[in-house]
Amino acid sequence: MSLNNALNAAMEQANTAADSLPTVSNDNKQSSVVTLPAGRAISVDDALSQVGNAVDAYLKVKDTGLRIGEDIMPFEKLGVSIKLAEVAAKYTVSFSLAGNQTYKHSVDGIREMTTGQAWADVIQMARSTDARCKGQYISFDLVFTLTKDVQGKAGVIPAGTRIGYSTPYTGTQMVAPWVKAMKAAGRDEDEDIAVTLVHIPKKKGSNNYGVFSIENVTN
């Protein structure tokens, strides 16, 4: 799945929350049979890409602020850098299984990433397991790097800390427009782009939650 195609699809998804699901015939309630293409051996570039995207902690977007990993300090703003080369797109399906929210992913819409199971079967299983499952959506994985030390509740979180984030179902609107604008501006894939993550509190009915915007740092 190319990033450009993912961006175009994600922009449409963010506006319409469209649900594109491969059609699988299953009239007899038996497991569908899908012909899968041959696998591909991992290359050195693949391996280096995976190692390069390793993170130290994950960003948590709460109604009270942005949190880094297990530290409970909420931040209104975080100064970070990001490389377009470390933005990856994938298909995701989210569903409740035994009371736990479960996520499955595919990079090609054919196989599930970790099991190799037919992606259409995974979506079908998710929908049959959870009536509230919305089907597949496009999500983005990003890696942010702290540009300066920040004071957490448990101690200083140092500059250089790599922070991972995966967008939820409604999260493409936080990321896709910025990525598309940077690519349109011709920013280099390996450039460290300085940005500020700005927390935005939201409320829908009785539900308080948070999102963030990505704002470029200008000199």
C-alpha positions in Angstrom: 0.0 0.0 0.0 1.7 3.2 -1.1 1.7 6.2 1.2 0.2 8.5 -1.6 -2.7 6.1 -2.2 -3.2 5.8 1.5 -3.3 9.5 2.0 -5.9 10.0 -0.7 -8.0 7.2 0.7 -7.6 8.4 4.3 -8.7 11.9 3.4 -11.9 10.5 1.9 -12.2 8.2 5.0 -11.9 11.1 7.4 -14.6 13.0 5.6 -17.1 10.2 5.0 -16.0 7.3 7.3 -16.5 5.1 4.3 -16.3 1.4 5.0 -14.7 -0.5 2.1 -14.9 -4.3 2.8 -14.0 -7.1 0.4 -17.1 -9.1 -0.4 -16.8 -12.8 0.7 -19.5 -15.3 -0.1 -20.3 -17.5 2.9 -23.8 -18.8 2.4 -23.1 -22.1 4.1 -21.6 -20.4 7.2 -18.3 -22.1 6.5 -14.9 -20.5 6.4 -14.3 -18.7 3.1 -11.5 -19.8 0.9 -9.3 -17.1 -0.5 -6.4 -17.7 -2.9 -3.4 -15.8 -1.6 -0.3 -14.8 -3.6 3.0 -16.3 -2.8 4.9 -14.7 0.1 8.1 -12.6 -0.4 11.4 -13.2 1.5 12.3 -10.3 3.8 15.1 -8.1 2.4 17.8 -6.2 4.2 16.0 -3.0 3.5 12.8 -4.4 5.0 14.8 -5.4 8.2 16.5 -2.1 8.5 13.2 -0.3 8.1 11.6 -2.3 10.9 14.6 -1.7 13.2 14.7 2.0 12.4 11.1 2.4 13.4 11.7 0.9 16.9 10.3 3.2 19.6 10.9 3.9 23.3 7.3 4.7 24.2 3.9 5.3 22.7 1.9 8.5 22.6 -1.4 8.4 24.5 -4.0 11.0 23.6 -6.3 11.6 26.6 -9.0 14.1 27.4 -6.6 15.8 29.8 -3.5 16.0 27.5 -0.8 14.1 25.7 1.0 11.4 27.7 4.3 9.6 26.9 4.3 5.9 27.6 3.4 5.0 31.2 4.2 8.4 32.5 0.9 10.1 33.7 2.0 13.7 33.2 -0.4 15.3 30.7 1.2 17.7 28.2 -0.6 20.5 26.3 2.2 20.7 23.8 5.1 18.5 22.8 8.1 19.6 20.6 9.1 16.8 18.4 10.5 16.0 15.0 9.2 13.6 12.4 10.5 12.0 9.2 8.1 11.3 6.3 10.1 8.1 5.9 8.8 7.0 9.3 5.1 7.4 8.3 3.6 4.1 7.3 0.0 3.3 6.2 -1.9 0.0 6.8 -5.4 -1.4 6.8 -6.8 -1.9 10.3 -9.9 -3.5 11.8 -10.8 -2.9 15.4 -13.3 -5.1 17.3 -14.2 -6.2 20.9 -13.1 -9.8 21.8 -14.0 -11.1 25.2 -14.3 -7.6 26.5 -10.9 -6.4 25.1 -10.4 -4.1 22.2 -8.5 -6.0 19.5 -6.7 -4.7 16.5 -5.7 -6.6 13.3 -3.6 -5.1 10.5 -2.7 -5.7 6.8 -0.3 -3.8 4.6 -1.7 -5.2 1.3 -5.4 -5.9 2.0 -4.7 -9.6 1.3 -3.0 -11.0 4.3 -3.1 -10.2 8.0 0.3 -8.9 9.1 1.1 -11.3 11.9 -0.7 -14.5 11.1 -0.9 -14.5 7.3 -4.6 -15.2 7.5 -6.8 -14.0 4.6 -7.7 -10.4 5.3 -11.3 -10.8 4.1 -11.7 -13.6 6.6 -10.3 -11.5 9.4 -12.8 -8.7 8.7 -15.6 -11.2 8.4 -14.6 -12.7 11.8 -14.4 -9.2 13.4 -17.8 -8.3 12.2 -19.4 -11.5 13.3 -17.7 -11.2 16.7 -18.6 -7.6 17.4 -21.8 -6.0 15.9 -20.3 -2.6 16.4 -17.2 -3.3 14.3 -17.0 -0.7 11.5 -15.0 -2.9 9.1 -11.6 -2.0 7.8 -10.1 1.5 7.9 -6.8 3.1 7.0 -4.5 3.9 9.8 -1.1 5.5 10.0 1.9 4.6 12.1 4.2 7.5 13.0 7.4 7.9 15.0 8.0 11.2 16.8 11.3 12.2 18.4 11.4 14.5 21.3 13.5 17.6 20.5 14.2 18.6 24.1 13.9 17.1 27.6 10.5 17.3 29.2 9.6 16.8 32.9 7.3 13.9 33.5 5.7 12.8 36.7 8.2 10.0 37.2 11.3 12.0 36.1 12.8 13.7 33.1 11.9 12.2 29.6 15.1 13.0 27.6 15.4 14.5 24.2 15.8 11.9 21.6 13.1 9.6 23.0 11.3 8.0 20.1 7.5 8.0 20.5 5.2 5.8 18.4 1.6 6.5 17.5 -1.0 4.6 15.6 -4.1 6.5 14.5 -7.5 5.2 15.6 -10.6 5.0 13.4 -11.3 8.7 13.6 -7.7 9.7 13.8 -6.7 10.1 10.2 -8.0 13.7 10.2 -5.2 14.5 12.8 -2.4 13.2 10.5 -3.3 12.8 6.8 -3.7 16.5 5.9 -0.3 17.4 7.4 1.5 14.5 5.7 -0.2 15.3 2.4 0.8 18.9 2.7 4.5 18.0 3.5 4.7 15.7 0.5 3.1 18.3 -1.8 5.7 20.8 -0.5 8.5 18.4 -1.6 9.9 17.8 1.9 12.7 15.2 1.9 11.7 11.8 3.2 14.6 11.7 5.6 14.4 15.3 6.7 13.8 15.8 10.5 10.8 18.1 10.3 10.3 20.1 13.6 6.7 20.2 14.7 4.6 20.8 17.8 1.9 18.4 18.8 -0.9 20.5 20.3 -3.5 18.8 22.4 -7.2 19.7 21.7 -9.8 18.6 24.2 -13.1 17.3 22.8 -16.5 16.4 24.1 -19.3 14.4 22.5 -22.3 13.9 24.7 -21.0 12.7 28.0 -17.7 11.5 26.5 -14.6 13.6 27.0 -11.7 12.8 24.8 -8.7 14.4 23.2 -7.1 14.8 19.7 -4.1 16.7 18.6 -3.0 18.9 15.7 0.5 18.9 14.1 1.9 22.4 13.7 5.1 23.1 11.9 7.8 25.0 13.8 8.9 28.1 11.8 12.3 29.7 12.5 
